[in-house]
Structure formats: C-alpha cells, structure tokens
C-alpha cells in the first residue's frame, strides 16, 4: 500500500488564494511525518518550474508536476508524469492569462487545445467537493478521468459504495507555509507497486485498490497528524476525569471542517423561563422552512395584491365618470381641438402573457430533463418538443413586439392628448381601464376569502421523531405583540392591528410601515406555532425538552461530515439513552464518522461501537501529555501510536463500571433484589 497526496499548493495564486510564503522545511516535515510515498504539486492555474525542480531535488519520494485548473465553473487536477518539465511548464503558462477573476475558467475545448492529448495526464476533478464538476462537463472529459476528489471521510465512503460515481480520493489541498501549525491528515492509500503515473492512474480507476487506511481499508482513517486513526463508523472515547477526552474532541473539531459538535451540558436546562423561551425559539427557527413552504402559495397571492390600489382605482373611475358627464354636457361647445379623434382616445391595453411564458418554461423542462428522459422519450418525440418550443418562442416574440408597438403608440397618444388639452377649453375624458379595475376588485375580494381561510384554526402538520410528535398549528394573531414577534422587528404595529379583521386594509397598513420588509409581509397574516408532545400526547416536560433537542441536534448531523458528542449521559436517563440515542447514533454512523465521549455503560457498552479510544493523562518531565490508546472492541489490547499498550478489559471496567470490584458488588445487589421478588 502506498500513501499519496496529489493536491498540494506551494505558490499562492493572486486570484484564488490568500497570500502565503512557501516553506521547504514544512513540506519535508509533512512528507516525513505523514510517511508519504508520493506527492503532486498542484497550484491554482499556474506551474513554477524552478520551484518544482528544487522540491523534487529536496525530497526522496516521487514528486509529480501538476496544476489545479478552473474548468467550466469547477476545479480539476491535471498531473503530468514529469518526464518533460519544460514542455509542461510551457503548456501550463497558457492557462493563467485566460483566468483574470474568480468567475473565469477555461472550456473543455481550450483544455484539449492547450494540453493536446489528455490521456497523457492524470485528471482528477472535484467531485463531492466545492466547486464540484457538473455532469455535462464530466461527460466531456470522462474518458480521461481517473478519480474524483472529495473533502471528507464521509463522502469518501459514500462514493465508494456508489458504483455510478467516480473512485473517490481524499487529499490535503494544503498551503505549505510556516503558518501551517497542524500537519494535514487527509491522504489516500493505493494498492500499487512502483509509483509511476500510469500505475497510479490504473489503481485509481479500481475502487478496490483505493483506501483510507493502510491495514483497515476504509474502516479507519487518520484523524491526527501523529498517525492516530478513528473509525469511519461509531467511535467511543473513554477515560477518567480530566484525562483529555474533551481536549481530544476539541482537537478533532479544530482539525476538521464541517463538524457537528454537541458539547457537554450544552442542552441542559438551567433557568426554567429562559430555557423555555430558548426552546421555543429553537423550534420555530428549525421549522421556519416548513412555514415558508406552507405560506409560499399565499406569498404569490400577496405579491400580486400588493400591486392593487383600490383607493386609486375608485378615484380613477370617479374622475372618469365626472369628466365623461361634463364632456357630454358641453358637447355643443366643442372647438376644433376637442373635435380631433385623439382628444378622447383610449389607450391600448398592454398585458404580459404569463400563460405563454409558463408553457415555454414547461416545454424547456421536458427537453432538458435528464432523470426521466426515458419516460419522456417513450411518449413524446424530443425533436417535436424542440419544434414546439421554437414556435412558442416565436409567438412570444411576436406578442412582445406587438406590446412594444402598443406602448410606443400609447406614449404618442398621451403626448397628443396633452397638447390638444392645452389648446382646448373643452373637458377631456380621463382615461381608465375599467376591465383592469374590475379584475383588481375581484382579486381583493378573493384575497379576503383566502386570508380568512388561512386564519382559521387548524392542525396543518404532524411529524413523529423518536417517540415525540411535532405538531404545527395555524390561527389568527391575538395582538400586536405577536405580530411584532413574527416580523422580527421592533416596529410599532398597533395601528395596523386595528385593521386586522380587514385583510386588504391590514395589508395597506403594513405596506405603509417603513420598518417592515415588503418581502416578509406574508408571514404576518396567520400565526403558525409548533408544539412538541411526548409519547402520551402531553406537552413535553423540562427534561423531555432536553431529550428532544438532543435528538434534533443529532439528526442535524446528517448535514455535516462528522459528529462529536461529549458525555450525553450528563443530561439524560439511561432508558432514553438506550432506546433512542443509541439507535440513532448507530444509524448515523453508517454514513459518517461519529465520536462519543462517555462514562456510561448504557452508551459505552451497549451502543455497538466500531472502534474504541481511551484517553489517559501522563506527566513527562513535568509536562502534561494526553495519550490516546485505540483498537477494536474485540481486541484484547489497545495501542497508542508510539507502541504502548493497555488491556481493553481493564479500561472498560474502570471507565464504565468504576472498577471490577464495584461491578461485582453492584451485580450481587441486583441479583439480591431480583431474588426478593
């Protein structure tokens, strides 16, 4: 097995990187400390031949020349075998001039033009790592791609199990400078003999030859720069008080991005009133997406009604009738200007055809859909869809041109009418679109019906979570304080609340309040609350609130690459830990690394750990050293990275049962209680 890191930066790009100064000594320390067998130098959109030669001379392992290229909105590693450095440097020099900002990149055609035969290189795009390669770009370069880079062990394991995805590789992506205090821990092992570029390419195309660890395949991966390994599944960290368990978790958290860390006592209830407020606030925050989704249809309605000015419409109609009557009364007194055809001419009605826009968008989705392409093509010819799209677009162009003509003519009519009015003493009939007024009046009436229905009290959602039930309810706001809380502002809303029973009047009052965001007004018409019920259907108690929050925090870990939990037993009872926490931890550990610190046998012995870690504090030359012993739960001995060992059975007894004697005594007491029955 060979350990490689093919993504290392030694020169800062003026566009893609923060400034740093390369350190040869730090690179040597990294190569030696991580026991690397090969590396590649891959700077952003550039290659420094002079520096590369000095690095290759300074190291005793293979060093491949490479470049990280901005390709079609993603990053791609392109690595050469190093047989012709001058030629590679000349080709890479053509990349930088094409990329002048972070939004720039070269196309696949330009990539092939610059580097000619791409099969001569090892090509590794960002796969499950930002900025990731898009499907259409990958399809263009697929014949030349050997693997896809990820940025966590979780993603590595997931892609390894997916036969449709590229072979995953995990590299450091490190900037090698004196400021690099923690040596990188992200590398990949490959089952390879001689480390030539062709051999590496061959290995990377076989998922069975690519691993996270040397001896344990993808079951373990390196977590610290001293070589300490942890499982890609469920890890239990044991140890006495002040032995370095939390210190270890803090180091794991500091050295790994996108980690969910549930710290000790973070969910414990302190002050009842403040905790309840915090709990409710947390629930509302977590459920805000549900609220937004539920009100999304109403938001569209509201956005439309916000453009309706009923008062303005009434005034417009009144003015139209008034001027129409006066014009009729003075019909016999018309002069040459008022007799002109355009004096009382109405404007053309101009409206956008949203139906046509929607049709074009629907047809485009059918044409571009990839997931259901087979079903679509079974019933509809794609060529016919494309012809339909073209005809619809041409129709839209025609209508758009017609509207532009009407707008232009309307401006002429307005100018001419204004000129005629200035020269005539006759009354000019004001222009009004009676159809628009009627439609908008009906819109407001329908809006009132919708709001009244929205304010009706009802349960709109029920969700079960590990024995708890989350219920969402809707109903009217009771007072201005509740509306203010929903708005998230300190704006005075008493005046608006007086019109709450009149939905349209209430809307106009809210719109006149400059402290309120117009885009958030849809949240202020109905109150949506969330209630948590226990297994018996009653509101949760203080302790149950903490239990629910823990389950929520653990579930949230699905959005992260690693989960760390520090002593969950300090806040919860054993039955809850065994029935709920252990179950969800085991499930999550199937898809991501989990590290749990515990003293509790319910968690430590019953959770079904994949790997054990034992922390011990030692004093060496008056200095405190935190040492970690590790191994599988079935191992007789646990070992530290420097070779020291400790009996597994002994630490399990001491950490979880307070020692062998205490365990035996407790066992006798339990047996005595059972016999009394």
N, C-alpha and C positions, 0 to 999 in steps of 0.2 A: 504494500500500500504506500502510495506517495501523497504527501501533503502539499497542496499548492494554493497560491493566492495570485490570481491573474488580474487583479484590479487594484493597482497601487498608483497613487499620484505623487509626483516629485517636483512638478512645476505648476505654479498657480496660473490658471487662465485668467486674463483680465476681464473676461465676460462671465465665466461660470463659477469661479472660485473666489473665496476670501484670500487675501494675501497671506502667504506663509513662506518661510525660508527652509529649503530642503536640508536635512541633516543626514549625512552618510553614516555617522555613528549610530543614530537612532534606527536606521534601516538595518544595520548589522545586528543591533540588539534584537530587533524584531525577528529577523531571519533565524538567529540563533535561539532566541527564547521560545519561538513557536515551532522550532525544528522543521522549518520549511524545506521542501525538496526542490521547489521551483517557484519563480515569481514572474510576473509580467509588469512592465512599466506602461501605464495607460493614462496619459494626461489628456485633458479636455481639448480636443480639436488641434493638438499640436504634438510634435515629437522633437526632443532635443537630442541630436545625435552625439554631441560632445559629452553631455552629462550621462547619457546611456552607456557610452563606452567606459566611462570612469566607474559606473556602478557595476558593470559586468566584470571589470578587472578586479574590483574590490571584493566580490563575492565568489564563493567556491561552488555555488549551485547554478543550474541553468537560469538565465535571465532572458526573457523574450521581449523584443521590442513591440510596442503596441500603441494604440490610440483609442480614446473614447470619443466617438463621433456623434454629434447631434444630427440624427437622421429622421426626417419626417416626423417631428414632434416627439421623438423618443431618443434614448441613448443606446448606442451599440458599441461593444468592444470589438476591435479588429486587431488581431495579433499575428505577427509575422514570425517565421522561423529564425530570423536573424542572420541568414546567410549573405544578404546583401544590404547592409545598413544604409549605404549611400543612396541606393535606389528607393528604399523605404522612406528615407528622410525627404527625398525629392517629391515623392507622391504625397506624403502627409502635409507637406508645405502648401499644397494646393487647397487644403481644407479650410484653414483659418481665414483666408481672405473672403470666403463665401459666408462666413458667420460673423456678423457685426453686432448682434444683440442676442439676448437670451431667447428671443422668439424665432430666431433664424435657424436654419438647418439645411442640409443638402438633401437632394432627392435620391431615390434608388438609382436612377439613370446616371446622376452625377457620381454616385459612389462607384458604379461599374466603370464609368469613364476614367475616373482617377486611378483606381486600383486594378483595372483591367480584369484579370482572371481571379474572381473572388474565391475560387476553390483553392487557391494557394494559401489562404489565410484561415485562422481560427476565428469564427464570428460568433459572438455571444451577445444577444440583445438583452436589455432589461425586460424581464417577463412579468413576474409579480413584484415589481419594484418601480417606483416612480422615477422618471416618466416612462411608463411601460409602452412596449411596442404595440401598435394597433394591428388588428387581424389582417387588414388589407396589405399593410407593409410587410408583415411576416410572410404572407403568401408569396410576395415578390422575391424575397431572399431566402425562402425556406430551404432550397437545395444546398445552400452554403452554411446553414446554421447548425451548430453542434450542440448547443445547450442554451438555457435561459437563466439569467441571473435573478435571484430573489434576495430579500434582505432580512430574513428571519428563519429560524429552525421550523417554526410552524408552517410557513409557506413551503419550505423545502419538503417537508413530509407530505403535505397535501398534494404537491405536484408530482412527487414520486409515485403516489398511488393512482394518479390520473394518466391513463395510457394515451389520452389525446393531447397531453401537454408535453412541452419540451423537457429534456432532462434538466433538473434544477441544479444550480451551483450557488454556493454561498461564499462570497469574497469580502474582504475588509473594506474596500473603497476608501482606504485610509490616506490622509495627507501626512507624509512623513516629515515631521519637523521636530525641533527641540521641545515644542509645546505639547508633544504627544505624551501625556503622563501615563495613560493606560495603553498597553500594547494591544492591538486588535486580537479578537478571539474568533473572528469569522473566517474560516478557511474550509477547504473541501479535500477529502481523501479520494484518490482514484486508484483502482487496481491496475497498475501499469508497471511495466518493466523499465526500459530505457525511456527517459523523458525527452523525446523528440516531439515536434509539433504534430506530426502525423499520428504518433502514438497517443498523444493527449486527445486529439480530435476523435480518434477511434474509440477511446474509453468513454469520452463524454457522450457519445451517441448511444451508449448502452447504460440504461439506468441501473442495471445490476452491478456495475463497476464504479458507481459514484456513491460516496457515503459521507456522513457527518463525523464519524469517528473511525479510528484505525481498527479496533478489535470488536466493537459492538455495532458496527454498521450504522444504521440510522436510529438506533435505540438511545444512543448517547450523543451529546455534543459538548464542545468546550465552552465553559462559561467565564472562566478567569484566565488571565494571561500566564498563570503558573501551571496551567495544564489541567486544572480541576474540571471534571466532567459532571454533567447532570443529565437526567433522562429527558427525552422528548415527550414523555408522558407525565406521570404523577410522582413527584419527589416529596418525601417527608424529611424535614430538618429537625433533629433532636438536639438536646444539650441541656446542661444545668443552667441555673440562673446566671446571667452575666457572662455567659460562655462565648458570646459573639454571634448568636443566631440573628438578632435584628441587624447587627453590623453586617453580616453576610447578605441579608436581604437588601440592605441599603446599597451595598456594592453591586449586587446583581441589577438593581433598579437603575443605578447610575451608569452602568456599562451597557445597558440595552435599551434601545429606543422602543417606543410604543408598548410599554409595560403597564399593566394594571396592578397597582399595589394597594392592598387593603391593610392599612396599618393597625397595630394593636390598639384596642379601645376606641378606634375611630367611629364606631357605630353605637357606642354605649350611651345610654340615656343619662343625662346629668340633671339639668333643671327641667321639670315636667312641662312647664308652659312653653319655654323656648324650644325644647326638643319637639313638642307637638307642632309648633309653627314651622320649624325646620323640616319636619317630616312631611307636612302638607305641601310646603313649598317644593320639596324634592319630588313628590309625587306629581304635582302639577307640571313641573319642568320636564320630567321624563315622559309625561303624557301629552306634552304640547303638540307633538307631531300628530297624534290622534285627533286632537282638537282642530288643528289646521286642516287635516284631511276631511273631517266631518263637515267643516264650515266652508270647504273650497267651492262647492256649488253656490252657496249663499254669497260668497265673496264676488263671484262673477255677476250675480244679480245686482249686488250693491254697487259694484263698479259702474254698471250701466245706469242705475237710478241716480247716482251721484251727478250725472250729466244733465239730469232733468231739473228745470227751473219752472215749477208750476206758477209761481207768482209772476215771473216774466212772461209766461205763456198767456196768462189771464190778461195782463196789461196789453200784450200784443194784440189779442183778439178784441179787447175793448177799444183799442186805438184804431184797429181795422174797421170795426163797426161804426165808430164815431166818424171817421174820415169818409167812409162809404156813404153814410147818411148825408153828411154835409155836401159831398160831391153831387149827390142826387138832387139836393135842394138847390144847388147852384148850377144845374145843368144848362139853364138858359143863358148863363153869363160866361160861358167858356170863351176863351180867347184862342188865338192861333196856336200858342204853345200847348195849352191844355187839350187841344183837339188832336195833337200828334198821337200816333198809335202807341208810342213808347211811354207816354206820360203816365199811364196807369198799368203798364205792362207788368205781369207777374214774372218772377224768376223761375228758371228751370230747377226742378228738384234733382239734387245730386246726392246719391247714396252709394255706399260701397256694397258690393255683392259678397257678403260673408259666406253664403252658401257655396258659391263657386270657389272661393279660397279653400273652404273645407274639403270640397271634392278633390281639388288638386293635391292637397296635403294627404288625403286618404289614398289616392292612387299612387303617390310617391312612396308612401309607406309600404304598399303592396309590392312595388317594384324593388325597393331597397331591402326588404326583409330577408334575412338570412336564416333565422331559426326555423321558419315554417315555409321555406322555399318549395320543398317537395309537394306539400299540400296545395299551395297556391298554383303551382305549375300543372297540377293534376286537373284543375278545373278552369284555369284561365291561362291563355297564351300570353307570355310576358311581352312579346312583340306587340300584341293588341293593346296591352296596358300602356305601353310606351306611346303608341299612336294616340290612344285616348288622352294621355297626359299632354301630349303636344297640342291636340285640338282644344282641350280645356284651357291651356295656357294661351293659345292664340285668341280664344274667346275672351279671356280675361284682359288681354292686351287691347282688344277691340273696345271692350266696355270701359277700360281705363282711359283710352284715347277719347271716347265719347264723353266721359265725365270731365276730362280736361277741357274739351271744347265747350261744354256747358258752363264750367267755371269761368272760362275766358269770356264767353258771351254774357254771363251774369254780371261780370265786372263792367262790361261795356254798358249794359242796361242800367246799372246803378249810376254810372257816371252821367249817362244821357238824361236819366230821370232827374238827377240832382241839378243838372244845367237847365232843364226845362222848368223845374220848380222855381229856380231863382228868377226866371224871367216871367213867370205867370202869377197872377193873383188868385187863380183857382185852387181849390183844395185838392191835394193829391192823395189818392187812397194808399194807406200804408200797406206794405207787403206782409203777408203772414201765410205760413204753411199750415193750413187747417188740418191736413192729414197727419202731419208730424205732431201737432198739438193733441189730436185725438189719441194717437198711439201712445204718447207720453202720459196722458191722463190715465189710460188703461194700464200702463206699466206701473204707475204709482199705486193704483187700486190693487193690482196683483201683488205688488211688493208688500202692501199692508197685510194681505192674506198670508203670504209666506212668513212674514215676521211673527204674526200671531200664532201660526202653527209651530214655528221654531221656539217660541217662548213656552209652549205647553210643557208641563212637567212630564218627564218620561225617562225610563232607563234606556240608554242608547247603545250600551256595550257591556258585556260581561266576559271576563277573562280569568281563567284559573292558572295560578302559579304556585306549584308545590304545596297544594293544600289551602292556599289563600285565594280569595276571589277579589278581583279588582272590578268595581262597578262604576261606570260613567253615567252621570245623570245630567239632564238639561232642565232648565227652568228659567223664570224671569229673575232679573236683578231686583233686590229688595230696596236698595237705597243707593245714593251717590257714592258712598264709601266703597261698596262692592264694585261699582263700575270703575272707580278710580284705581282699585287694586288690579282689575283686569287690564286696564290701559297701561299699567306700569309707569305712570307719570304722577306728578303732584298737581295736575291741572284741576281747577275748580269745576265741578260738573253738576252743581245743584240746579242751575238754570236749565241745563239740558235734561236733567232727570224729571223736571216738571212736565216735559213733553213726552215722557217715555211711553205713554199709552197711545200716542200718535206716532207711528213708526217714521213717517216721512218728515214730520215736524222735528222729531228727535234727531233724525239724520242731518237735517239742515242746521240744527243747533250744534251738533258735534262738528260739522264741517266749518262752522264759524269760529271754533276754538282753535287758535293757532298753536296751542301746546300739544295738540294731538296729531299723530301721524295719519295722514289720509289713507295710507295703505293698510292700517291696522284697525280701522273703524269696524270692520266686520265682526270683531271679537266682542264688541260692546252692546250687542243686541240680545244675546242669551247667555246665561251663566252655565258653564259646564264644570261640574265638580266630579272628583274621583274619590271613592270610598273603598277602603280595604276591609274586608270581612274575614274572620277566621273560619276554621272548619265547621263551626257550629252556626255560622251565619250572623255572628255578632261583630260589631266594630272591634278592631284589634286593641289589645291592651298595650301598655308601655313596653313590656318585654317582647310581645309579638311584633310590635313595630320594628324593633331592632332586628328580629329574625327576618322579617320581610325585606328590610333594607339590605341585609347581608346577601340574601338570595338574589336581589336585584343587582347588587354590585358584582356578584359572581357571574350572573348572566350577561352583564355588560362586557365581561372579559372577552366575549366572543369577537368583539371589535378590536381586540388587541392581539399582540403576538406572544405574550407571556402573562401568566397570572401569579402574583405573590400574595400570600395571606399570612399574617403574623398572629399566631395564637387565637384562633376563633373561639376556643373554649372559654376565654376570659369573659365572654359576654353571654354565652348560651348554654342551655342544659344539654345533657348527654343524649336524650331521646331525639331532640331536634337535630343535633349533630349527626347522629347515626342515620335517622330516617330521611333527612333532607339534604344536609350539607355534603355528606359522604357520597350520596348518589349523584348529585350534580357535579361534584369535583371529578368523580370517575368519568362522567360523560364528557366533560370539557377536556380532560386530559387525553382523550382520544384524538383531539385535533390540535392541541397546543401544549407546550410545557407548563406545568403547574408546580409551584414550590410552596409547601405548607409548613410553617413552624408550629410545633405543638408539644405539650407535656401530657396530653390527654390520651389515654389508651383507646378511647372511643374513636378518635381520629387517627392516632398513630398506628394502632394495631389493626383497626377494622376497615380503614379506607381502601386498602388494597394497593399499597404503594408499588411503583415500578422500581424505585431507587431510594436508598437511604443515605442521608447525610448526617454526620454527627459533629457538632461544634464543640471545641474544647479550648479554653484559655490557658496559655502557658507563659511563664516568665523565663526569659533567656537573657542573661546579662542585664538584669534589672529592667528589661523591656517586655512589654506585654505583646504576645503573639497569639493571634487567633488561628487555630489549625482546624482543618476540615478532614474528617475521615469519611469514606464513602464506599458503597458497594450495593449489591442487590439484596433484597430482604432475605433471600435464602442462603446468602454467603455466611460462612462460619466466622470470617474475619472481615473487618472493614479497614481500608488502607488510605493513608494520606498520600499526597503527590510526591513526598520525599521518601516514601517507603515504610514509614511507621505503621503499626497495625494495632487493632484493638478488637476484643471479642464482641461480636454482634449481639449475642445473647445477653451479655453483661450490660451493654449500654441500653438495650431495650428494657431490661428490668429496672435499671436505675432511673431512666428518663420517664418511663410510663407508669411504673408501679412502685416508685420510691424504694427500690431495692428488693432483693429476693426474699428476705425475712418478712418485710412488710406485706409482700404479695401473698406469702404463705399464711400469715396471720389473718389477712382480710379474707382469704379463701376459706379458712376454718370458720370465721364468723358468718360468712354467707351460708355455709353448709349447716351450721347450727340453727340459723334462722329457718332454713328450709325444712330441717328435721322437726322443728316445733309444730309445723303445720300438720 
